[in-house]
Amino acid sequence: NGSLPPGDAAASAPLGGRAGPGGGAEIQPLPPLHPGGGPHSSCCSAAAAPSLLLLDYDGSVLPFLGGLGGGYQKTLVLLTWIPALFIGFSQFSDSFLLDQPNFWCRGAGKGTELAGVTTTGRGGDMGNWTSLPTTPFSTAPWEAAGNRSNSSGADGGDTPPLPSPPDKGDNASNCDCHAWDYGIRAGLVQNVVSKWDLVCDNAWKVHIAKFSLLVGLIFGYLITGCIADWVGRRPVLLFSIIFILIFGLTVALSVNVTMFSTLRFFEGFCLAGIILTLYALRIELCPPGKRFMITMVASFVAMAGQFLMPGLAALCRDWQVLQALIICPFLLMLLYWSIFPESLRWLMATQQFESAKRLILHFTQKNRMNPEGDIKGVMPELEKELSRRPKKVCIVKVVGTRNLWKNIVVLCVNSLTGYGIHHCFARSMMGHEVKVPLLENFYADYYTTASIALVSCLAMCVVVRFLGRRGGLLLFMILTALASLLQLGLLNLIGKYSQHPDSGMSDSVKDKFSIAFSIVGMFASHAVGSLSVFFCAEITPTVIRCGGLGLVLASAGFGMLTAPIIELHNQKGYFLHHIIFACCTLICIICILLLPESRDQNLPENISNGEHYTRQPLLPHKKGEQPLLLTNAELKDYSGLHDAAASGDTLPEGATANGMKAM
């Protein structure tokens, strides 16, 4: 039935919590399995639960250390913010290293330019690029007239118009060229595409290179998350820093695109370890009221890296120098070995009390605190538990739970949908670049996407403050679904009416509506993805927090991976791709209602705590009405009910199936 066996249930008895302002979830203590305190509890003292005071980290240990008021805690939070800038550089480097430039056969002049426009989106290149019609993986929007100049700044005043689309029989001759000239628009003189001539028949290798970083991130989230729950956050963080320096700097020395793609996979794997552990450490350092604010500051720092990336590329001019400059700042993080401690919350949750005692003394020394200020008696209780063996948990344990696995699966689907449908909106908006001159510029594309993400995060701060985590996620998912459905349905209707001469509608009306819906969709889907990750970090217990975060972040990576997959297949299946994700948004709206509210709640420390995070109805039931669902105050231990049934005991008179007495 998903409950823990008696020994484990006693060892992981949850803590009392208070309900949030929005009537959120409340963690209730389990009823004692042996209320009489008979011989069973006395003879099994070695397996008894540790003191509830030690398990109540947010209620006893964190206040004893001064919360975020201590200077040392503030320093540690600052140290989790600084690397977010370097992470922002690495996450958006694909937009510059792998940007598809305009190209033409050397000696033929720019008038025979053969490639089209590249667009970018968040998390890397999320737009569509165009190339020659000879390769089966690309398209070419040939224009019958008009001048096109590249970003090299050369004089193109007498450039002849682009040629008409070649006949089918002449397509093969367009790639009969041994040397190419490139017009790179991303601020670089040379990038990976121009370095190894990844055009025509080699154009598919660009998408493989894009795959490599994302696939590395996905595997990194899954594997490093499990390792961080078993050996700790600090070792995973430090080893990820060391190896990202090795692989990242070696990427700049690649001799061919195969070596580049392989090393980018390992770079992404190590980058995932840094992102994941810093996210968990940031959450575990903060008291309940500060978690969201601290996390959003880190998001804004990462966005600063996104905004600074074009200037960094223009300064470096060469992709190898840019890659080295992106990785070198991680050298500063080697100092974290001596200045950044292990997560105290994780040490307490896994019952590593001896290491936790040393760390608490280290905190009190750094904060210059008086040990006599321990009003609740944390240190004396800690002394009694020093002989206890550590109890570590793997994420696979969540399969046997009743509620926790459902919450994680719902957030995984939300994350996948949010990041996956974002590409649909980005491609739709950038698809109007021919009709909207502003969107034809690389930097306009890039900064438009970055600005939408920035506004989305600002809106999240306001919405989550008033509606909570669940209400905010529900609102943004509804906006995403509306934007998607209107773009798929209403625009087709407008397109049909615009074909009638008496309708008074033109294609420009349809284009304006499409751009408006795309902006709203990108805005809302970005918030859905980001809020799903944060929500998972709050409701997943400390003992498996990195594993749960890894699952949700990996789902986000799968969503982003759909962008290069669609591009690799020449945009075939794009409409079906959008329809599938639009249907997922409707499913997610229903599933979000099953989630608990975690605003201002203590973080769950063990699996039993996470199991008793239960949801509240959106609307309170009327007075005298029998609620159909258990409320937090009436929550029963299902293991006790089933054990009683198995032993032949009868339930109290008037008890219902859900453990509540009838009115």
C-alpha positions in Angstrom: 0.0 0.0 0.0 3.0 2.3 -0.3 3.6 2.7 3.5 6.9 2.0 5.3 7.5 -1.1 7.4 7.1 -0.5 11.1 10.9 -0.1 11.8 11.4 2.4 9.0 8.2 4.3 9.7 9.3 4.8 13.3 12.7 5.9 12.2 11.3 8.4 9.8 8.4 9.9 11.8 7.4 13.2 10.2 7.4 16.5 11.9 4.6 18.8 12.8 4.3 21.7 10.5 2.1 24.7 10.0 -0.2 25.4 7.1 0.8 28.2 4.7 -1.2 31.3 4.1 -3.0 29.8 1.2 -4.2 26.8 3.2 -1.3 24.6 1.9 -0.1 21.2 3.0 0.7 20.5 6.5 3.0 17.7 7.7 1.4 15.8 10.5 3.0 13.3 12.9 2.2 9.7 12.4 0.3 7.9 15.2 2.6 5.7 17.3 2.6 2.1 16.1 2.9 0.9 19.7 1.0 3.4 21.7 1.4 1.4 24.9 5.2 1.7 24.8 5.4 -2.0 25.6 8.3 -4.4 25.4 8.6 -4.0 21.6 9.8 -0.4 21.8 12.1 -1.0 24.7 13.9 -4.0 23.3 14.5 -2.3 19.9 16.1 0.9 21.1 18.9 0.5 18.6 16.3 0.8 15.7 14.3 3.6 17.4 13.8 6.8 15.7 16.3 9.7 16.4 15.1 12.6 18.3 12.3 14.6 16.6 14.3 17.7 17.5 17.1 16.7 15.2 14.8 15.8 12.4 13.1 19.2 12.7 15.8 21.1 10.7 13.8 24.2 9.8 12.2 24.4 13.2 15.2 23.8 15.5 18.6 23.4 13.8 18.3 26.3 11.4 17.0 28.8 14.0 19.9 27.7 16.3 22.3 28.7 13.5 20.6 32.0 13.0 18.9 31.1 9.7 20.1 33.4 6.9 20.9 36.0 9.5 24.3 34.5 10.1 27.2 36.0 8.1 28.5 32.6 7.1 25.2 31.4 5.6 25.0 34.6 3.6 28.5 34.0 2.2 27.5 30.4 1.2 24.4 31.7 -0.6 26.5 34.2 -2.4 28.9 31.5 -3.5 26.0 29.6 -5.0 25.0 32.7 -7.1 28.3 33.5 -8.6 28.7 30.3 -10.7 25.2 30.9 -12.2 26.9 33.5 -14.4 29.4 30.9 -15.8 26.5 28.4 -16.2 24.6 31.0 -18.3 27.6 31.4 -20.6 27.9 27.6 -21.1 24.1 27.0 -21.6 23.8 29.5 -24.4 27.1 29.0 -26.1 25.6 26.8 -28.9 23.8 29.8 -30.3 27.3 31.2 -31.2 29.5 28.2 -31.7 27.0 26.4 -34.0 25.2 29.3 -35.6 24.5 28.5 -39.3 26.1 31.4 -41.3 25.3 32.6 -44.8 27.7 31.0 -47.2 28.7 31.1 -50.9 31.2 29.5 -53.1 34.6 31.2 -52.9 35.2 33.5 -55.8 31.6 33.6 -56.9 30.7 36.7 -54.8 28.0 37.2 -52.3 25.4 37.4 -55.0 25.4 33.6 -55.1 24.9 33.3 -51.4 23.2 30.0 -50.6 22.1 29.9 -47.0 19.3 31.6 -45.1 18.6 32.8 -41.7 19.2 31.4 -38.3 17.1 32.0 -35.3 17.9 31.3 -31.7 15.9 30.5 -28.6 16.5 29.8 -24.9 18.6 26.8 -23.9 20.5 27.0 -27.1 19.5 27.3 -30.8 15.7 26.9 -30.8 15.1 28.4 -34.2 15.2 27.0 -37.7 18.2 27.4 -40.0 18.1 27.1 -43.8 20.6 25.7 -46.2 20.7 24.2 -49.7 17.9 22.2 -51.1 20.3 19.4 -52.0 20.7 18.1 -48.4 17.7 16.1 -47.2 17.8 17.7 -43.8 17.3 21.4 -44.7 15.2 23.8 -46.7 16.0 26.9 -48.6 13.5 29.8 -48.7 14.8 31.2 -52.0 13.8 34.7 -52.7 13.3 35.9 -56.3 14.4 39.4 -55.5 16.1 41.5 -52.8 19.6 42.0 -51.6 21.2 40.1 -48.7 24.5 41.0 -47.1 26.4 39.1 -44.5 27.6 40.3 -41.1 31.2 40.7 -42.2 30.5 44.3 -43.1 31.9 44.2 -46.6 30.5 46.5 -49.2 27.5 45.0 -50.8 26.0 48.0 -52.6 26.3 46.4 -56.0 25.3 42.9 -54.9 22.9 41.4 -57.5 19.6 40.0 -56.3 19.5 36.3 -55.2 18.8 33.9 -58.0 15.5 32.2 -58.5 15.1 28.7 -57.0 17.1 26.3 -59.1 15.4 23.5 -61.0 15.4 20.1 -59.4 17.9 18.8 -61.8 20.4 21.6 -60.9 20.3 21.1 -57.1 23.3 18.8 -57.0 25.5 21.3 -58.8 25.0 23.9 -56.1 27.3 22.0 -53.7 30.0 21.3 -56.3 32.3 23.7 -54.6 35.7 23.0 -52.9 36.0 26.2 -50.8 33.4 28.4 -49.1 33.2 31.9 -47.9 31.0 32.6 -44.8 29.1 35.5 -43.4 28.8 34.7 -39.7 26.2 36.8 -38.0 26.9 35.9 -34.3 29.9 38.3 -33.7 32.5 35.7 -34.5 35.0 35.6 -37.4 35.0 31.8 -37.4 32.8 29.3 -35.7 32.5 25.5 -35.7 30.4 25.5 -39.0 32.9 27.5 -40.9 35.9 25.8 -39.4 35.0 22.4 -40.8 32.6 23.4 -43.6 29.5 21.9 -42.1 27.3 22.8 -45.0 25.5 20.9 -47.8 26.1 17.2 -47.3 27.7 17.8 -43.9 25.0 20.1 -42.5 23.5 17.3 -40.4 26.6 17.2 -38.3 25.6 20.6 -36.8 22.5 19.0 -35.3 24.5 16.1 -33.9 26.8 18.7 -32.2 23.7 20.3 -30.8 22.4 16.9 -29.6 25.7 16.2 -27.8 25.5 19.0 -25.2 21.8 18.3 -24.4 22.2 14.6 -24.2 25.2 15.1 -21.9 23.0 17.3 -19.7 20.2 14.7 -19.6 22.5 11.8 -18.6 24.3 14.1 -16.2 21.2 15.1 -14.4 20.1 11.5 -13.9 23.4 10.1 -12.8 24.9 12.9 -10.7 21.5 13.3 -9.0 21.6 9.7 -7.7 25.3 10.0 -6.7 24.7 13.3 -4.8 22.0 11.6 -2.7 24.4 8.8 -1.8 27.8 10.4 -1.3 26.8 14.1 -0.8 26.4 17.3 -2.7 30.0 18.6 -2.1 32.0 15.7 -3.7 29.7 15.7 -6.8 30.1 19.5 -7.1 33.9 19.5 -6.8 34.5 16.5 -9.2 32.1 18.1 -11.7 34.2 21.3 -11.6 37.4 19.4 -12.1 36.1 17.4 -15.1 34.3 20.3 -16.8 37.7 22.2 -16.8 39.3 19.2 -18.5 36.6 18.5 -21.1 35.7 22.1 -21.6 39.2 23.3 -22.4 39.8 20.2 -24.6 36.8 21.1 -26.7 38.6 24.2 -27.8 41.4 22.0 -29.1 39.2 19.7 -31.2 40.6 18.7 -34.5 37.3 17.6 -36.1 33.6 17.8 -35.5 33.5 14.2 -34.1 35.9 15.1 -31.4 34.0 18.3 -30.8 30.7 16.6 -30.4 32.1 13.8 -28.1 33.8 16.3 -25.8 30.7 18.5 -25.7 28.7 15.5 -24.4 31.1 15.1 -21.4 31.1 18.9 -20.9 27.3 18.8 -20.7 27.5 15.8 -18.3 29.7 17.8 -15.9 27.8 21.0 -16.3 24.6 19.1 -15.2 26.4 18.0 -12.0 27.3 21.7 -11.2 23.8 23.0 -11.9 22.1 20.2 -9.9 24.2 20.4 -6.8 24.2 24.2 -6.6 20.4 24.2 -7.0 20.0 21.7 -4.1 22.5 23.4 -1.9 20.8 26.7 -2.4 17.4 25.3 -1.4 18.8 23.5 1.6 20.5 26.5 3.0 17.4 28.7 3.1 14.5 29.0 5.6 11.0 28.5 4.2 10.3 32.1 3.5 13.5 32.8 1.6 13.7 29.8 -0.8 12.0 31.2 -3.8 13.7 34.6 -3.6 17.1 33.0 -3.3 16.4 30.8 -6.3 15.1 33.6 -8.5 18.2 35.7 -7.8 20.3 32.8 -9.2 18.1 32.7 -12.3 18.6 36.4 -12.9 22.4 36.0 -12.6 22.2 33.2 -15.2 20.2 35.5 -17.5 22.9 38.1 -17.1 25.2 35.6 -18.6 22.8 35.1 -21.5 22.6 38.9 -22.1 26.4 39.3 -21.9 27.1 36.4 -24.2 26.9 38.4 -27.6 29.4 40.9 -26.2 31.7 38.1 -25.1 31.6 36.5 -28.6 32.3 39.9 -30.3 35.3 40.3 -28.0 36.7 36.9 -28.7 36.1 36.8 -32.5 37.1 33.1 -32.7 35.1 30.1 -31.4 38.1 28.5 -29.7 39.0 31.6 -27.7 35.3 31.9 -26.8 35.1 28.3 -25.6 38.2 28.7 -23.5 36.9 32.0 -22.0 33.6 30.4 -21.1 35.3 27.5 -19.2 38.2 29.3 -17.5 36.0 31.0 -14.8 35.3 27.6 -13.4 38.9 27.6 -12.2 37.7 29.9 -9.4 35.4 27.3 -8.2 38.3 25.0 -7.3 38.5 27.1 -4.1 35.1 25.7 -3.1 37.0 22.6 -1.9 38.2 24.5 1.1 35.5 27.1 1.6 32.2 25.3 0.8 31.0 22.7 3.3 28.7 19.7 2.8 24.9 20.3 3.1 24.2 20.2 6.9 20.5 19.5 6.1 21.5 16.4 4.1 23.9 15.2 6.9 21.1 15.5 9.5 18.5 13.8 7.2 20.8 10.8 6.5 21.6 10.6 10.3 25.4 11.3 9.8 25.3 13.0 13.2 29.0 13.0 13.9 29.8 14.9 10.7 26.8 17.1 11.4 28.2 18.0 14.9 31.5 19.1 13.4 29.8 21.2 10.8 27.5 22.8 13.4 30.5 23.8 15.5 32.1 25.2 12.3 29.0 27.3 11.7 28.9 28.6 15.2 32.6 29.5 15.0 32.3 31.3 11.7 29.2 33.2 13.0 30.9 33.9 16.3 27.9 32.5 18.1 27.6 31.5 21.8 26.9 27.8 22.2 24.8 28.7 25.3 22.2 30.1 23.0 21.0 26.6 22.2 17.7 27.1 23.8 16.1 24.0 22.3 19.0 21.7 23.2 20.1 20.7 19.8 23.7 19.9 20.8 22.8 17.7 23.8 20.4 15.7 21.6 23.0 15.4 19.0 25.5 14.0 21.5 23.1 11.2 22.3 22.8 10.1 18.6 26.5 10.1 17.6 26.6 6.3 17.5 23.8 5.9 15.1 24.6 4.5 11.7 24.0 6.6 8.6 20.8 5.9 6.6 21.0 6.8 3.0 18.3 6.4 0.4 18.2 6.1 -3.4 15.7 7.7 -5.6 14.4 4.2 -6.7 12.7 4.0 -3.2 10.1 6.5 -4.4 8.5 3.8 -6.5 7.1 2.2 -3.3 5.5 5.4 -2.1 1.8 6.3 -2.3 1.8 10.0 -3.1 5.4 11.1 -3.6 6.0 9.4 -6.9 2.8 10.9 -8.4 3.9 14.4 -7.5 7.3 13.9 -9.1 5.8 12.4 -12.3 3.3 15.3 -12.6 6.2 17.8 -12.3 8.3 15.8 -14.8 5.5 16.0 -17.4 5.0 19.7 -16.7 8.7 20.4 -17.2 8.8 18.3 -20.4 5.8 20.2 -21.8 7.0 23.6 -20.8 10.4 23.3 -22.4 9.2 21.3 -25.3 6.4 23.6 -26.4 8.7 26.6 -26.0 10.4 25.7 -29.2 7.1 25.6 -31.1 6.3 29.2 -30.0 9.9 30.3 -30.8 9.9 28.8 -34.3 6.4 30.3 -35.0 7.6 33.8 -34.0 10.9 33.6 -35.8 9.1 32.2 -38.9 7.8 35.7 -39.6 11.3 37.2 -40.0 10.8 37.9 -43.7 7.7 40.0 -43.1 9.0 41.6 -39.9 12.4 43.2 -40.7 13.3 43.5 -37.0 13.3 39.7 -36.6 15.7 39.2 -39.5 18.6 40.3 -37.3 20.5 37.7 -35.3 20.8 40.0 -32.2 17.1 41.0 -32.4 16.2 37.3 -32.3 18.6 36.6 -29.5 17.6 39.5 -27.3 13.9 39.1 -28.0 14.0 35.6 -26.6 16.2 36.6 -23.6 13.9 39.5 -22.8 10.8 37.3 -22.8 12.6 35.0 -20.4 13.5 37.9 -18.2 9.9 39.2 -18.1 8.7 35.7 -17.4 10.9 35.4 -14.3 9.8 38.9 -13.1 6.1 37.8 -13.5 6.8 34.6 -11.6 8.0 36.5 -8.6 4.7 38.4 -8.4 2.4 35.6 -9.2 4.0 33.1 -6.8 3.9 35.6 -4.0 0.1 35.9 -4.3 -1.0 32.5 -5.6 1.6 30.2 -4.3 3.5 27.5 -6.1 0.6 25.4 -7.3 -1.6 28.4 -8.2 1.2 30.1 -10.1 2.0 26.9 -12.0 -1.6 26.4 -12.8 -2.0 30.0 -14.1 1.0 29.8 -16.4 0.0 26.4 -17.7 -3.5 27.7 -18.6 -1.9 30.6 -20.4 0.4 28.2 -22.3 -2.6 26.1 -23.3 -4.6 29.0 -24.5 -1.8 30.5 -26.5 -1.1 27.1 -28.1 -4.8 26.3 -28.9 -5.5 29.8 -30.3 -2.4 29.6 -32.5 -3.4 26.2 -33.8 -7.1 26.9 -34.3 -7.9 30.6 -34.5 -5.1 31.4 -36.9 -6.3 28.7 -39.4 -9.7 30.2 -39.2 -8.3 33.7 -39.9 -6.3 32.3 -42.7 -9.4 30.9 -44.4 -11.3 34.2 -44.0 -8.4 36.2 -45.3 -8.7 34.4 -48.6 -12.1 35.9 -49.3 -11.8 39.3 -50.9 -14.8 40.7 -49.0 -13.5 39.6 -45.6 -11.4 42.8 -45.0 -8.6 40.6 -43.5 -5.1 40.3 -44.9 -2.2 38.0 -44.2 -0.6 40.7 -42.0 -3.5 40.3 -39.5 -2.8 36.6 -39.2 1.0 37.3 -38.8 0.4 39.8 -36.0 -1.9 37.4 -34.2 0.7 34.6 -34.6 3.5 36.8 -33.2 1.3 37.9 -30.3 0.4 34.3 -29.4 4.0 33.2 -29.7 5.2 35.8 -27.3 2.5 34.9 -24.8 3.3 31.2 -25.2 7.1 31.7 -24.8 6.5 33.8 -21.7 4.2 31.3 -20.1 6.0 28.1 -21.1 9.3 29.5 -19.7 7.6 30.1 -16.3 6.1 26.6 -16.4 9.4 24.9 -16.9 11.3 27.0 -14.3 8.5 26.7 -11.7 8.2 23.0 -12.1 11.9 22.5 -11.3 11.6 24.7 -8.2 8.4 23.0 -7.1 10.1 19.6 -7.3 13.0 20.8 -5.2 10.6 21.8 -2.4 8.3 18.7 -2.2 11.0 16.1 -2.7 12.5 14.9 0.6 16.1 15.9 1.4 17.3 12.3 1.3 16.4 12.0 -2.4 16.2 15.7 -3.4 19.0 15.6 -6.0 17.5 12.4 -7.5 14.1 14.0 -7.9 15.6 17.2 -9.2 17.6 15.1 -11.7 14.4 13.5 -13.0 12.6 16.9 -13.6 15.7 18.5 -15.1 16.2 15.5 -17.4 12.6 15.8 -18.5 13.3 19.5 -19.3 16.3 18.4 -21.3 14.1 15.9 -23.3 11.8 18.8 -24.0 14.6 21.0 -25.4 15.9 18.0 -27.4 12.8 18.1 -29.6 14.1 21.3 -31.2 17.2 19.9 -33.0 15.3 16.7 -33.7 12.6 18.5 -35.6 15.3 20.6 -37.4 17.3 17.5 -38.3 14.2 16.1 -40.1 13.7 19.3 -42.1 10.9 20.5 -39.9 8.8 17.5 -40.9 6.2 16.7 -38.2 6.4 20.2 -36.7 2.6 20.7 -36.7 2.1 17.2 -35.1 4.8 18.1 -32.6 2.9 21.3 -31.6 -0.4 19.4 -31.4 1.0 16.8 -29.1 2.4 19.3 -26.7 -0.8 21.3 -26.8 -2.7 18.2 -25.7 -0.1 17.7 -22.9 -0.8 21.2 -21.6 -4.5 20.2 -21.1 -3.5 17.1 -19.2 -1.1 19.0 -17.1 -3.8 21.5 -16.1 -5.7 18.6 -14.5 -2.7 17.0 -12.9 -1.5 20.2 -11.3 -4.6 20.1 -9.1 -3.2 17.0 -7.5 -0.1 18.7 -6.3 0.3 20.0 -2.7 1.1 23.6 -1.8 4.6 24.1 -0.4 4.7 27.8 0.2 6.1 28.7 3.7 6.3 25.0 4.5 9.2 23.2 6.1 11.2 21.0 3.6 10.4 17.3 4.0 13.5 15.5 5.3 12.7 11.9 4.7 10.3 9.9 2.5 7.7 9.7 5.2 7.6 13.5 5.4 7.2 13.7 1.7 4.4 11.2 1.7 2.4 13.4 4.1 2.6 16.5 1.9 -1.1 16.3 0.8 -3.1 18.7 -1.3 -5.9 21.0 -0.2 -9.0 21.6 -2.4 -9.0 24.9 -4.2 -12.3 25.8 -2.8 -13.2 25.1 0.9 -16.2 22.8 1.5 -19.3 24.2 2.9 -20.1 24.1 6.6 -21.6 20.7 7.5 -20.6 19.1 4.2 -18.8 15.8 4.4 -15.5 16.2 2.5 -14.6 13.5 0.1 -10.9 13.8 0.7 -8.8 13.5 3.8 -7.7 16.8 5.3 -4.3 17.2 6.9 -5.7 17.2 10.5 -7.6 13.9 9.8 -4.8 12.1 7.9 -4.4 8.5 9.0 -1.5 6.1 8.7 -2.6 3.6 6.0 -0.2 1.1 7.3 -1.9 1.0 10.7 -5.3 0.5 9.0 -4.1 -2.4 6.9 -2.3 -4.0 9.7 -5.4 -3.8 11.8 -7.5 -5.4 9.0 -4.9 -8.1 8.6 -5.0 -9.1 12.2 -8.7 -9.3 12.3 -9.3 -6.1 14.3 -12.3 -4.1 13.5 -12.4 -0.4 12.7 -14.1 2.0 15.2 -17.8 2.3 14.8 -18.8 5.0 12.3 -15.4 5.0 10.5 -15.4 5.4 6.8 -13.2 3.9 4.1 -10.9 7.0 4.1 -10.4 6.9 7.8 -12.9 9.6 8.7 -15.9 9.3 10.9 -19.3 10.1 9.4 -21.0 13.3 10.5 
